[in-house]
Amino acid sequence: MELKEYKTILMETITNEYPLYFQKTLLKKFQDKGLIFRDGRKTNVDNLLDVTCYSKERDQLKLAIESMDNCIKECEEFEYEKGYRYCAIFKFRQYNENIVNKLVNEKQIFKYNENNIFDDNLYEYPAFPTYKENGDYAFLKFGFMLNNKEETNSFMKYPVLVVINKKLKIIEIRLDTVSFKYKNKENFYEDKIGRVKSWIRRYLDLSIEDIDFQAVTKYMRSNKADEVTITALKMVRDGMVASLDACSNEEMTIPILGELKELILKCNTMFVVNDDTIKIKELLNNFIKKIEETSDLPSVKIFWHIKRIKLLVMHSYKEKSYSLFKYSDELEDKERMNYVTNYLVECEEELRKQFQIEQ
């Protein structure tokens, strides 16, 4: 793709599709790198590109990207650093760097080069990703070019970032929300994840395995209550589905069970009259516990108390075998996502060890 076309698509994406807080982050990044001047209270002694003629962030960004090619590279770098709305997490068995080097030599993969004006390629399908390494992490960034259904000759850049944790042998596929006008099919996110997984299996020869995050969620509920709050959005038992009100339901309970719990608590004095009433109370509590423990949780919300992170988890997403994670609130940077992934993987490891001991 020619620089002019790429710059136009990138500029349209950032100015029209990025949330304001990301636009502000990018402008600060440009300013910190000494690319632009945007503080009207000071004097532009270094004769930098002055964007203060515009008051809106999107207009300042448009001027900067149009005027300075160096800003393009900063935008590409930002796509490695930013948070994403969605992700899917998997295991893999063996990562072979020789295969990566071979693909680089064959120009199936392009290594990130900070000296290039731009590195990313844009296609309608996953192809020719940009590769970057940082310690135990390897990154593959796929650039999808999405067509605007409402306007002719209007496109956006849609990055899908693959994060490979070589130490933990975990692979994440991170992707962002997209407006309806750019969705070419109803199962947009499922399609992108599936296509990228297929590319990884074919070209990197990675054996990708699903993680049972529904079991991990139940483990967290029982063992991490001091660190996280888990709210069920749905429960399934014996083929019956119960949808829950996440706003009022602070525990993972089917509504009628919650009412039964409250009734037992409210009438506690009646249940301690004699041995028979105490036994009835015990039977009721065991009944509630059994239903909760034997119910599947196809959809839950997790809230980390200290980090203030909110996460929606959709198990068996679109009847697939993996879980899809959706972050709430402002996305901030990748550190929140890294924290959540490491936390979940650590819980999965603890659960696996617990299971081995019990066996």
N, C-alpha and C positions, 0 to 999 in steps of 0.2 A: 504494500500500500504506500502511495506517495505521501510525503510529509504534509502537504497542503490538505489533503482529504482527511488524514488522520487527525490533524490539528482541529479541523472543523468539527469532526465527530466528538472529539474529546472535550472541546469547548462547549458544545451544545449539551453534552452529558452533565458536565460539572455545573454549568450555570442554570440548567433547567431541571435536573433530576436530583442533584445533591441537596440534602437538608441544609438549612442555614448554618447549623453548628459545624458541619463539615466544611462549608465554604469559609467560615471564619478561621478554622484550623489551617486550611490551605493558605489563606492570605498571611497568616502569622508565619507559616513555614517559608513562604516567599520572602517575607520581611526579614526573618532571622537569617536567611541565606544571603541577604544583601542584594536581592533582585529588584525590590520595589521600595518606594517611599510612600507611606500612607499615614504619617503622623503630622497633621496640619499645625500642631503646636510647635514643631521644631523647624529648623532650616534644613533644606535638602543640600547639605554641603558636599555630598558625594555625587551629586547629579544623577541620582537613581531615577528609574522610571516612576514618575509621579502619578499615582492613581487617585489622589484626593479630589480630582475634578468630578468624581462620581461618589455619591453617598451610599449606594446600594452595593453590597458585597458581590452580587452576581455580575454587576457592571465592572467593578474593579478587577474581578477575575478574568472577565472577557478581554479587557484591555491588556492585562498582563500576559495572558496566553497568546493573544494575537501578536503582541509586540516582542516577546522574548521566548526564544526556543528553549532556553534553560528551564523555563517553568514547566515545560512538557515532561522533562525527566523527573521533576519534583512531584508531579501528579502521578506518574507511574510508581514512584517510590512510596507515595502515600497509600496506594492500593495494597501494599504489603503490610502497612502499619495500622490501617484503619480497622474498626470493628465491622462485622457483617451481621445482618439480621438473622440469617439462617445458617445452620451447619448440620452435617451428618458426620458421625464419628465411627470409624471402623478399626479393626486390627489388621496387621499384615505379618507375614512370617519372616521374609528375608528381603532386604533392600540391597540391590546390587549396583554400586556406583559405576562399575565397568559398563553396564548397560546404558546408564545415563551418558557417560563419555562417548560411547559409540553413537548414540542418538544425536549428540551435539555435533560430532564429526560428520554425520549423515544429514545434518541440518533439519532434523525432525524436531529438535529442541534448540532454542536460542538462549545462550547464557546472558544474564543481565550484565550490562556494561554501563557504568555510570558516566563514561565519556561519550556514549552515543546520545544523539538527540532524542531518539525513542527506540525501544526494543520490541514492544508488543505488536503482535499481529492480530488482525480482526477477521473473523470468519463467522459464518452462520452455523458452523459445527465445530466441535473441539479438534483443534489442529495446531501444530507448531507453537506450543506454549513457551513462555519465558521461564528460565530456570535460575534460581538463586539459592545460595547456601548461607547459613548463619549458625555456626556451632553444630549442635545436635539436630538442627532443623534444616530441611530442604523444602523449597517452595516451587510449585509449578503454577504459573498464572495463565489461564486460558482467556483469551479475549474474544467474546462473542459480539458480533455486530447485529443489533436488533433493529428491525424495520418498524417505523412508525406507521400504524394502520390508518391513522387519521390524516396524515400529511404525506405527500409524495416527496421523495428524495430527502427524507428526514430519518436519521439513524442515531442510535446511542451505543456507547461502549459499555458492555456488561461483563466485568471481570468475574471469573470463578476461580477462587484461590484454593489450591490443594496444599495443605500443610502436612509435611511428613516428619514426624518425630522419630528419629532413628533410634534414640535411646529407649523410648517406651514402646516402640513398634506400633505406633498409632498413626492413622491417616485421617485427616479431616478434609471435608469438602465444604468450603465456605462460600456463600452466595448471598446476594442482597435482594430485598424486595424490589419489585418493578411495577410500574403503573400499567393499567389495563391496555393502553394503546400500544404497548410494546410486547404484550404477551401474544405469541403466535398459536398457543394452544392452552386448553384448560389446565392440563397437568404440567404446567411450565417448570416448576421446581423439580418435580419428580423426573421430568425428561432431562433436565440439565445434569442432575446428579447421576442418572443412569448412563448418559453418554460419556461423562467424564470417567466414571468407574470403568466403563468398557475400554476407554483409551488407556487407562492405567494398566489394566489387566493385559491388554494386547501389547503395548509398547514397553512397559517396565517389567512385565512378567511377574507382577506382584499378586500374591494370593490374598485377596481381601476377604476378611471374615466379619460377620455381624457380631455385635455385642448385645447381650440381653439386658438392655437398660431398664426394662420393666422390673426385672429382678433386682437390679441395682437400686431403683427407686424405692422398692419395698425395704431393702436393706437400710437405706438412708433413713427411712421413716422410723425404723426400729432402733437405730444405733447413732443417728446424728441429729436428734431432735434439738440439742442445745446449739447447733450450728445452722440448721436449715429448718424452714417451715415448708411442708409439702401439702398442697391443696389439690384434691382430686376434682377434675372436671367431668369425668365419666367413670362409671364402674360397670363391669360386666360379670355376671354370675349365672351359670346355667342357661346361657343364651339370652338372658334378659339384660337390657341396658338401662342404667340409671344416670341421667344427666344431672349434674350438681351445680349449684349456684356458687361460683368461686368467690363472690364478694362476701357472702354470709357464712360460707362453709369453711371454717378455719382448720378443720381436721378432715382426714380422708374417710368420711362416713357417708353412707347413703342417708338421705334426709330422715327417713322413718327410723333408722337406727339412732341417729342423733337425738331425735325426740324421745326414743326409748331410754337412751342414756340419761337425758335430762330428767325424765320421769323417775328413774331409779334414784338419782341424786336427790331430787325434790322430796321423794317419799322414803328417804333412807331410814327414818325412825320406824316405819312400818316393816322394813325388811330385817330388823335386828331384834324383833320381839322374842323369837325363840329359834331353836335349831332348824325348824322347818322353813321359816321365812328367810333365815340366813342361807339355807340351801337353795331356795328359789332365786334369791339374788345372785348367788354364785352361778346357777344354771343360766340365768339371763345374760350375765356378763360373759360367760363362756360362749354362749350362742352368738352374741354380737361380735366377739373377737374372732370366732371361726369364720363368720361371713366376711369380715374385713380381710382376713388373711387368705381366704380362698377366692377372693374376687380379683379379676384382672383390672388393671388401670390403664386403659388405652390413651388417656390424656390427663396430664397433671401439670401443675405449676409449682416451681421450686423457687424459694426465696432464701438467699444467703444473708444472714443477719448482719454480719460485720461489713461485708463488701457491698451490701445493698443491691445485689444483682437479682433480677427477676428473669426466670426462664420458663417458657412453655415447652413441654415435651409431648410430642405426638408419636406414640408407639405404633409400629406397623403402619407407617405413613402410606396412605393410598394403597393399602393392602400389600405393601412391600414388607420385606423382612427386617428393615432397619427403622430406627427412630429418627425423627426430624426435630431439631431444636430451634426454637425461635426466641431471640432476645427481645426484651421489652425496654422501653424508655430510650434515651439517647445511647448511641452505640459506643461512643468514645473510641479507645484504641484496642489493639489486639490483646493487651494484657488481661483484660477481663475474660476474654474467650480462652486464653491459655490457662488462666486460673481455673475456670469451670471444667475444662477438659481434663486437666491434671487431677482435679478433685474427683471427678466421676471415675476416671481410670483407677485412681487409688482405692475408691470404694469397691470397684469391681474386683480388684486384686484381693482386698480384704474378704469379700464375699466368697471368692474362689478358695481362699485358704481355709475359711470357716467350713465350707462344704467338704473339703478334703479331710479336715480333722473329724468331722461328724461321720464320715464314711469309715 
